Amino acid sequence: MTTAFALSIDQLDRPEPRPPAECPVETWLALLGHRWSALLLWHLQDGRLRFRDLRERLPRVTAKVLSERLETLCRNGLLVRSETRGFPSEVSYTLSESGRALMPILDEVERWSRRYPPAS
């Protein structure tokens, strides 16, 4: 009987995590907290880019990780994937409306990082 009581007390001591919808920062991190995600959006602000164009702009990202990030960003509605017919087919990516809506925020991040560079 004391064990059940101790479990319920222990459970009361731990706060329940809030769903991402209740915490905007958690929502932001869920969408863009992965390495390369914000940079991909940043590079796509100038228009449509193909996979190989993104690889050239981000040479340190592996093809596998780039593919995963692009897929996740598309699934979350921040990018639009387009594929042309023909052989070989050509896949390109553009910002969606919600992806374009993030650009002022990323502009602010850029301004902040220029104003407060990391200490060396």
Secondary structure, DSSP 4 states (H G I P E B T S, - for coil): -HHHHHHHHHHHHSPPPPPGGG-HHHHHHHHH-STTHHHHHHHHTTS-EEHHHHHHH-TTS-HHHHHHHHHHHHHTTSEEEEE-SSSS--EEEEE-HHHHHTHHHHHHHHHHHHHSPPP-
